Amino acid sequence: MAIVTMPALSPTMTEGKLSRWIVKEGDEVRSGDVIAEIETDKAVMEVEALDDGKVTTIAVAEGTEGVQVGTAIAEILADGEDSTIGQAPAPAAVPAP
């Protein structure tokens, strides 16, 4: 099982935009497949699947801005695994500098 989280494109990044989903719920993916595009004011980055499996949950809609780094954006499960995305702990708050 893999919970895909909003990545940090830089050490100072705290949030970004989920600009586009390449996959949809129910799609089979392999490790390394591009599944989404993340955007900041400085860059666009492709997000890759970390594990083989089926995309069971897309938790953040395409076009959503202000997605905090570390937020669960999707879940990929292998056959027979149960979803945990609703049970994942909330990301810790990042203190303002």
CORHUBEL-V658075 format. One record per helix or strand of 3 or more residues. SS is the DSSP state (@ for helix, = for strand). FROM is the first residue (numbers start at 1). LEN is the number of residues. Records with the same first field share a line. If there is no record, write none. Layout:
SS: FROM-LEN + FROM-LEN
This chain:
=: 2-4 + 15-7 + 34-6 + 44-5 + 53-6 + 64-5 + 72-6
@: 85-3
